[in-house]
Amino acid sequence: MSQDTDASQLALLRLLNDRPEMSQRELSQALGLSLGKTHYLLHALLEKGLVKVRNFKRNDNKRAYAYLLTPAGLSAKLNMTRAFLSRKEAEFESLRTTIAALRSEVDRDRLRGSSNSS
């Protein structure tokens, strides 16, 4: 599975954890994904047993569902969050190193430029 799909699934799990009553259309808008991609991701989570669907009882709209994280879904969300955080921390450290090197290069070039203009 790609990091893009992993990130999208994690974002979907996080949204569902906070707001299980969201419709697929609302999830799609919140995630910035097409409705088809959201449907695909949601069904992948359902097939893995990470999410279950419940109809709202006493709701006039009988097509209203709640997407609830299963215990396995909560565990997967935690593991995915840890992995995502680890990747982002590594990216951050890499960027910090790159930024420090670029600053040194700029400072070096500025010093060379000022010494050449004298």
Backbone hydrogen bonds, N-H to C=O, Kabsch-Sander energy under -0.5 kcal/mol:
donor,donor_aa,acceptor,acceptor_aa,energy
6,D,2,S,-2.6
7,A,3,Q,-2.7
8,S,4,D,-2.3
9,Q,5,T,-2.9
10,L,6,D,-2.6
11,A,7,A,-2.5
12,L,8,S,-2.4
13,L,9,Q,-2.8
14,R,10,L,-2.6
15,L,11,A,-2.3
16,L,12,L,-2.8
17,N,13,L,-2.2
18,D,14,R,-1.7
19,R,15,L,-3.4
22,M,19,R,-1.7
27,L,23,S,-2.8
28,S,24,Q,-2.7
29,Q,25,R,-2.2
30,A,26,E,-2.6
31,L,27,L,-2.4
32,G,28,S,-1.2
33,L,28,S,-2.0
38,T,34,S,-2.3
39,H,35,L,-2.5
40,Y,36,G,-2.4
41,L,37,K,-2.7
42,L,38,T,-2.7
43,H,39,H,-2.5
44,A,40,Y,-1.9
45,L,41,L,-2.0
46,L,42,L,-2.2
47,E,43,H,-2.7
48,K,44,A,-1.8
49,G,46,L,-1.1
50,L,45,L,-2.4
51,V,45,L,-1.0
52,K,68,L,-2.8
54,R,66,A,-2.4
56,F,64,A,-2.0
59,N,56,F,-0.5
62,K,60,D,-1.1
64,A,61,N,-1.9
66,A,54,R,-3.1
67,Y,20,P,-2.7
68,L,52,K,-2.7
68,L,66,A,-0.8
70,T,50,L,-2.0
74,L,70,T,-2.6
75,S,71,P,-2.1
76,A,72,A,-2.6
77,K,73,G,-2.5
78,L,74,L,-2.0
79,N,75,S,-2.5
80,M,76,A,-3.1
81,T,77,K,-2.4
82,R,78,L,-2.3
83,A,79,N,-2.3
84,F,80,M,-2.7
85,L,81,T,-2.8
86,S,82,R,-2.4
87,R,83,A,-2.3
88,K,84,F,-2.6
89,E,85,L,-2.5
90,A,86,S,-2.1
91,E,87,R,-2.4
92,F,88,K,-2.5
93,E,89,E,-2.4
94,S,90,A,-2.3
95,L,91,E,-2.6
96,R,92,F,-2.6
97,T,93,E,-2.2
98,T,94,S,-2.4
99,I,95,L,-3.1
100,A,96,R,-2.2
101,A,97,T,-2.2
102,L,98,T,-2.5
103,R,99,I,-2.5
104,S,100,A,-2.1
105,E,101,A,-2.2
106,V,102,L,-2.6
107,D,103,R,-2.7
108,R,104,S,-2.7
109,D,105,E,-2.7
110,R,106,V,-2.5
111,L,107,D,-2.4
112,R,108,R,-2.3
113,G,109,D,-2.4
114,S,110,R,-2.3
115,S,111,L,-2.0
116,N,112,R,-1.9
117,S,113,G,-1.0
118,S,115,S,-0.5
